[in-house]
Amino acid sequence: MVQEYQSPVRVYKYPFELVMAAYVRRFPKCALIPMFVDSEVINQSRSQDGSVLVTERRCTIDVDAPRLLKRIAGVEFLYFIQKNTLNYRNRTLHIEVHNETFSNRVIVREFCSYTVHPENEDWTCFEQAASLDIKSFFGFESTAEKIAMKQYASSIKKGKEIIEHHLRELQEEGLTHIPRWTASAKSARPTFSAAIPVNAGGEGQAGNPATELVAGSPDGRCAPIPRQTAPFEACNMG
């Protein structure tokens, strides 16, 4: 049986650009998300005009499951592929996630979006949808489903706390405004060293993480997420 989840819209009373600066701080790994062990950029591309950045990551997740179940499954960690499409011009981030581990036994999908609030262009909406379909799991289908749903519910609350934590960090560091992306700025992308710590690995392997932070115009709007399946924010990767 397919388990589905559709979240209510979450509103951050901060501009999209600041929310993005807070969001990228969770990569390549985040101490506030113990189960999010690590991530690496496996592909990154930018549109010709510089307005769209697509980043794909491979994320390593340590699921809080009984040791016996992990031993039977023969894995210590789970791996998920996350694809982020950041549109600076429209001020939107769309996140798609699917599981790489046990993909022939379990189908996990998640779709998240950060968009501009329809009534206040200085606020940001977050919405997510997810589905879980366990076809077979060594005879432990029910147990695996309960573990997945419990962890997912916990990760939703944690995700909000993490964004708010990093937003407070930015304020404490004196970063309270990030200019919106404009076409004339595409050849002179600002770097926000105060917003993003530079990592020797992870994001830096595919390009400066700050390139995910230059944004767009105020025409983005909060649109409902399509009712397609979306990755269990595997540890709230959205």
BADREN-314003 format. One record per residue (C-alpha): x, y, z; residue in one letter; residue number from 0. Coordinates in pm, whole numbers, padded with zeros to 5 digits. Layout:
BEGIN
+--------+--------+--------+------+-----+
:      x :      y :      z : code : pos :
+--------+--------+--------+------+-----+
:      X :      Y :      Z :    A : NUM :
...
+--------+--------+--------+------+-----+
***
This chain:
BEGIN
+--------+--------+--------+------+-----+
:      x :      y :      z : code : pos :
+--------+--------+--------+------+-----+
:  00000 :  00000 :  00000 :    M :   0 :
:  00133 :  00342 : -00094 :    V :   1 :
:  00167 :  00588 :  00194 :    Q :   2 :
:  00134 :  00951 :  00089 :    E :   3 :
:  00198 :  01278 :  00267 :    Y :   4 :
:  00104 :  01633 :  00170 :    Q :   5 :
:  00222 :  01908 :  00402 :    S :   6 :
:  00042 :  02231 :  00479 :    P :   7 :
:  00216 :  02541 :  00346 :    V :   8 :
:  00485 :  02667 :  00582 :    R :   9 :
:  00561 :  03040 :  00572 :    V :  10 :
:  00894 :  03198 :  00660 :    Y :  11 :
:  00866 :  03573 :  00712 :    K :  12 :
:  01195 :  03630 :  00536 :    Y :  13 :
:  01283 :  03705 :  00173 :    P :  14 :
:  01353 :  03410 : -00055 :    F :  15 :
:  01722 :  03501 : -00087 :    E :  16 :
:  01780 :  03486 :  00290 :    L :  17 :
:  01592 :  03156 :  00319 :    V :  18 :
:  01816 :  03013 :  00046 :    M :  19 :
:  02127 :  03132 :  00231 :    A :  20 :
:  01998 :  02948 :  00539 :    A :  21 :
:  01901 :  02638 :  00338 :    Y :  22 :
:  02243 :  02575 :  00183 :    V :  23 :
:  02410 :  02578 :  00523 :    R :  24 :
:  02291 :  02222 :  00581 :    R :  25 :
:  02527 :  02097 :  00309 :    F :  26 :
:  02743 :  01900 :  00273 :    P :  27 :
:  02635 :  01781 :  00619 :    K :  28 :
:  02463 :  01930 :  00920 :    C :  29 :
:  02530 :  01864 :  01289 :    A :  30 :
:  02166 :  01949 :  01359 :    L :  31 :
:  02055 :  01648 :  01151 :    I :  32 :
:  02246 :  01349 :  01298 :    P :  33 :
:  02095 :  01104 :  01050 :    M :  34 :
:  02217 :  01319 :  00757 :    F :  35 :
:  02568 :  01173 :  00752 :    V :  36 :
:  02705 :  01341 :  00440 :    D :  37 :
:  02636 :  01454 :  00084 :    S :  38 :
:  02836 :  01516 : -00228 :    E :  39 :
:  02761 :  01711 : -00543 :    V :  40 :
:  02758 :  01467 : -00835 :    I :  41 :
:  02643 :  01707 : -01106 :    N :  42 :
:  02585 :  02078 : -01145 :    Q :  43 :
:  02479 :  02286 : -01445 :    S :  44 :
:  02369 :  02643 : -01512 :    R :  45 :
:  02146 :  02785 : -01785 :    S :  46 :
:  02308 :  03001 : -02050 :    Q :  47 :
:  02172 :  03324 : -01903 :    D :  48 :
:  02273 :  03222 : -01551 :    G :  49 :
:  01919 :  03234 : -01413 :    S :  50 :
:  01878 :  02863 : -01337 :    V :  51 :
:  02115 :  02640 : -01141 :    L :  52 :
:  02058 :  02264 : -01123 :    V :  53 :
:  02247 :  02071 : -00854 :    T :  54 :
:  02237 :  01696 : -00798 :    E :  55 :
:  02363 :  01543 : -00476 :    R :  56 :
:  02409 :  01193 : -00341 :    R :  57 :
:  02304 :  01197 :  00025 :    C :  58 :
:  02407 :  00944 :  00289 :    T :  59 :
:  02143 :  00872 :  00553 :    I :  60 :
:  02178 :  00676 :  00878 :    D :  61 :
:  01825 :  00556 :  00950 :    V :  62 :
:  01738 :  00490 :  01314 :    D :  63 :
:  01640 :  00127 :  01261 :    A :  64 :
:  01696 : -00183 :  01478 :    P :  65 :
:  02044 : -00330 :  01435 :    R :  66 :
:  01893 : -00667 :  01346 :    L :  67 :
:  01694 : -00516 :  01060 :    L :  68 :
:  02004 : -00342 :  00925 :    K :  69 :
:  02197 : -00668 :  00946 :    R :  70 :
:  01927 : -00859 :  00760 :    I :  71 :
:  01910 : -00588 :  00495 :    A :  72 :
:  02288 : -00588 :  00471 :    G :  73 :
:  02332 : -00210 :  00484 :    V :  74 :
:  02454 :  00046 :  00735 :    E :  75 :
:  02349 :  00357 :  00544 :    F :  76 :
:  02086 :  00450 :  00287 :    L :  77 :
:  02158 :  00661 : -00020 :    Y :  78 :
:  01926 :  00913 : -00181 :    F :  79 :
:  01962 :  01126 : -00493 :    I :  80 :
:  01850 :  01486 : -00457 :    Q :  81 :
:  01798 :  01721 : -00752 :    K :  82 :
:  01763 :  02092 : -00675 :    N :  83 :
:  01649 :  02337 : -00942 :    T :  84 :
:  01707 :  02693 : -00828 :    L :  85 :
:  01553 :  02963 : -01045 :    N :  86 :
:  01702 :  03297 : -00946 :    Y :  87 :
:  01481 :  03497 : -01181 :    R :  88 :
:  01152 :  03349 : -01054 :    N :  89 :
:  01280 :  03308 : -00698 :    R :  90 :
:  01190 :  02940 : -00670 :    T :  91 :
:  01367 :  02626 : -00555 :    L :  92 :
:  01221 :  02287 : -00648 :    H :  93 :
:  01364 :  01977 : -00484 :    I :  94 :
:  01313 :  01621 : -00607 :    E :  95 :
:  01443 :  01321 : -00415 :    V :  96 :
:  01436 :  00947 : -00473 :    H :  97 :
:  01600 :  00653 : -00303 :    N :  98 :
:  01898 :  00479 : -00458 :    E :  99 :
:  01925 :  00204 : -00193 :    T : 100 :
:  01673 : -00083 : -00229 :    F : 101 :
:  01511 :  00091 : -00526 :    S : 102 :
:  01386 : -00248 : -00651 :    N : 103 :
:  01213 : -00315 : -00318 :    R : 104 :
:  01109 :  00028 : -00193 :    V : 105 :
:  01002 :  00338 : -00387 :    I : 106 :
:  01047 :  00666 : -00203 :    V : 107 :
:  00967 :  00996 : -00370 :    R : 108 :
:  00958 :  01351 : -00241 :    E : 109 :
:  00893 :  01688 : -00395 :    F : 110 :
:  00953 :  02014 : -00208 :    C : 111 :
:  00929 :  02376 : -00314 :    S : 112 :
:  01036 :  02714 : -00183 :    Y : 113 :
:  00847 :  02997 : -00352 :    T : 114 :
:  00758 :  03361 : -00295 :    V : 115 :
:  00447 :  03423 : -00086 :    H : 116 :
:  00155 :  03530 : -00313 :    P : 117 :
:  00064 :  03827 : -00091 :    E : 118 :
:  00404 :  03939 :  00036 :    N : 119 :
:  00712 :  03921 : -00185 :    E : 120 :
:  00937 :  03943 :  00122 :    D : 121 :
:  00806 :  03616 :  00264 :    W : 122 :
:  00880 :  03262 :  00149 :    T : 123 :
:  00650 :  02959 :  00126 :    C : 124 :
:  00765 :  02601 :  00176 :    F : 125 :
:  00559 :  02300 :  00073 :    E : 126 :
:  00632 :  01930 :  00040 :    Q : 127 :
:  00471 :  01605 : -00068 :    A : 128 :
:  00603 :  01252 : -00037 :    A : 129 :
:  00515 :  00891 : -00099 :    S : 130 :
:  00641 :  00554 :  00019 :    L : 131 :
:  00570 :  00224 : -00153 :    D : 132 :
:  00728 : -00085 :  00005 :    I : 133 :
:  00692 : -00374 : -00237 :    K : 134 :
:  00903 : -00623 : -00039 :    S : 135 :
:  01151 : -00590 :  00244 :    F : 136 :
:  01276 : -00928 :  00365 :    F : 137 :
:  00942 : -00999 :  00535 :    G : 138 :
:  00961 : -00681 :  00745 :    F : 139 :
:  00742 : -00460 :  00526 :    E : 140 :
:  00518 : -00341 :  00810 :    S : 141 :
:  00814 : -00268 :  01041 :    T : 142 :
:  01000 : -00078 :  00771 :    A : 143 :
:  00691 :  00127 :  00691 :    E : 144 :
:  00639 :  00225 :  01055 :    K : 145 :
:  01004 :  00326 :  01093 :    I : 146 :
:  00993 :  00535 :  00775 :    A : 147 :
:  00673 :  00717 :  00871 :    M : 148 :
:  00795 :  00787 :  01225 :    K : 149 :
:  01125 :  00929 :  01106 :    Q : 150 :
:  00960 :  01132 :  00834 :    Y : 151 :
:  00717 :  01294 :  01074 :    A : 152 :
:  01007 :  01383 :  01303 :    S : 153 :
:  01213 :  01524 :  01016 :    S : 154 :
:  00936 :  01764 :  00909 :    I : 155 :
:  00945 :  01948 :  01241 :    K : 156 :
:  01323 :  01935 :  01249 :    K : 157 :
:  01349 :  02088 :  00902 :    G : 158 :
:  01164 :  02401 :  01011 :    K : 159 :
:  01380 :  02437 :  01321 :    E : 160 :
:  01699 :  02407 :  01115 :    I : 161 :
:  01601 :  02679 :  00867 :    I : 162 :
:  01507 :  02911 :  01154 :    E : 163 :
:  01834 :  02828 :  01333 :    H : 164 :
:  02041 :  02923 :  01030 :    H : 165 :
:  01834 :  03238 :  00971 :    L : 166 :
:  01921 :  03346 :  01326 :    R : 167 :
:  02288 :  03269 :  01255 :    E : 168 :
:  02279 :  03496 :  00950 :    L : 169 :
:  02127 :  03777 :  01154 :    Q : 170 :
:  02391 :  03736 :  01426 :    E : 171 :
:  02659 :  03757 :  01157 :    E : 172 :
:  02507 :  04081 :  01030 :    G : 173 :
:  02366 :  03941 :  00706 :    L : 174 :
:  02012 :  04075 :  00685 :    T : 175 :
:  01981 :  04144 :  00312 :    H : 176 :
:  02084 :  03965 : -00007 :    I : 177 :
:  02010 :  04143 : -00335 :    P : 178 :
:  01783 :  03976 : -00585 :    R : 179 :
:  01927 :  03832 : -00900 :    W : 180 :
:  01913 :  04048 : -01210 :    T : 181 :
:  02015 :  03967 : -01566 :    A : 182 :
:  02293 :  04227 : -01551 :    S : 183 :
:  02438 :  04058 : -01242 :    A : 184 :
:  02484 :  03715 : -01394 :    K : 185 :
:  02845 :  03784 : -01485 :    S : 186 :
:  02926 :  03925 : -01142 :    A : 187 :
:  02787 :  03681 : -00890 :    R : 188 :
:  02837 :  03800 : -00533 :    P : 189 :
:  02986 :  03560 : -00283 :    T : 190 :
:  02831 :  03544 :  00061 :    F : 191 :
:  03120 :  03423 :  00274 :    S : 192 :
:  02936 :  03541 :  00582 :    A : 193 :
:  02641 :  03324 :  00490 :    A : 194 :
:  02812 :  03005 :  00382 :    I : 195 :
:  03118 :  02837 :  00532 :    P : 196 :
:  03357 :  02720 :  00262 :    V : 197 :
:  03403 :  02343 :  00273 :    N : 198 :
:  03703 :  02158 :  00139 :    A : 199 :
:  03476 :  01888 : -00002 :    G : 200 :
:  03105 :  01854 : -00073 :    G : 201 :
:  02965 :  02164 : -00240 :    E : 202 :
:  03305 :  02300 : -00332 :    G : 203 :
:  03375 :  02001 : -00551 :    Q : 204 :
:  03123 :  02115 : -00810 :    A : 205 :
:  03150 :  02490 : -00768 :    G : 206 :
:  03130 :  02765 : -00510 :    N : 207 :
:  02823 :  02700 : -00291 :    P : 208 :
:  02756 :  03072 : -00295 :    A : 209 :
:  02644 :  03039 : -00655 :    T : 210 :
:  02321 :  02896 : -00519 :    E : 211 :
:  02238 :  03226 : -00355 :    L : 212 :
:  02202 :  03495 : -00617 :    V : 213 :
:  01825 :  03532 : -00681 :    A : 214 :
:  01555 :  03661 : -00922 :    G : 215 :
:  01259 :  03889 : -00967 :    S : 216 :
:  00943 :  03930 : -00757 :    P : 217 :
:  00719 :  03746 : -00999 :    D : 218 :
:  00742 :  03409 : -00823 :    G : 219 :
:  00425 :  03293 : -00649 :    R : 220 :
:  00327 :  03016 : -00411 :    C : 221 :
:  00178 :  02746 : -00629 :    A : 222 :
:  00045 :  02422 : -00486 :    P : 223 :
:  00271 :  02122 : -00531 :    I : 224 :
:  00147 :  01891 : -00805 :    P : 225 :
:  00004 :  01568 : -00664 :    R : 226 :
:  00292 :  01366 : -00792 :    Q : 227 :
:  00495 :  01147 : -00570 :    T : 228 :
:  00779 :  01319 : -00407 :    A : 229 :
:  01151 :  01171 : -00169 :    P : 230 :
:  01079 :  01124 :  00179 :    F : 231 :
:  01273 :  01427 :  00266 :    E : 232 :
:  01497 :  01144 :  00379 :    A : 233 :
:  01596 :  01344 :  00693 :    C : 234 :
:  01423 :  01647 :  00562 :    N : 235 :
:  01651 :  01733 :  00277 :    M : 236 :
:  01404 :  01996 :  00163 :    G : 237 :
+--------+--------+--------+------+-----+
***
